[in-house]
Amino acid sequence: MSTAPRRPHITADPAVNAGKPTIATSGVPVAAVVSAYVAGTPVFDIYREFWISRGDLLVCCWWAARYAKQRKAWRNWLERWERALTAPAPGCDYEQVPLPPLSASGAKARTVGVCGG
């Protein structure tokens, strides 16, 4: 039995949300979460409204940056942080990964830690 923390993941099951990408553990559509984030909804309101964690929000943003048409700033965020989100180093957690920028000027978000960047 693994003691590793649960890592959020996205599924696309035809029986759930008509096959649209969904947070596996909660059934919340990725598009709803990303839309709220891009609209500028405060992250704590997103967590409360959708009953998701910061990790869930990051994975939704990862999915949108990877598979949906997003801004160049999100592509840059993806290049820098994808490895930390998909194959984390020992000691890496989602708290060390910044959320993607909401504007091009936010592309210079800084973090410190073992997760990359």
Secondary structure, DSSP 8 states (H G I E B T S, - for coil): ---S-----EE--TTSGGG--EETTT--BHHHHHHHHHTT--HHHHHHHHT--HHHHHHHHHHHHHHS---HHHHHHHHHHHHHHHS--TT--GGGS----SSGGGGG----SSS--
